[in-house]
């Protein structure tokens, strides 16, 4: 049996958007070898401004995922999600780094908007291991 990796556990915190907005975020993870599986839950309250395409409140959602840690970087994962906002499919790119002590995940979520919008917003979050 393989022992759990450093991403194993439940982490929660806040993700910060535009205009001072924020929403609760939680990750529930299992980590075996280089495989990390889990779910990402984002609560209500997050506002994102998409340049010329305007702004929107992001609905609460939950996404499941399965990723591998980065080669030579067992404390780093990245994945992509697709969410639907106002009938438009939007790509989310999640990059997460686990602290050396294994208790804090720093995440950056870049939002891949159509080029016409002029900017791809970046959301930042800090999550803490729940005991």
ZINOR-V209657 format. One record per helix or strand of 2 or more residues. SS is the DSSP state (H for helix, E for strand). FROM is the first residue (numbers start at 1). TO is the last residue. Records with the same first field share a line. If there is no record, write none. Layout:
SS: FROM-TO, FROM-TO
//
This chain:
E: 9-16, 22-32, 35-42, 46-49, 55-58, 61-70, 73-85, 88-98, 104-112, 122-129
H: 18-20, 51-53, 115-117
//
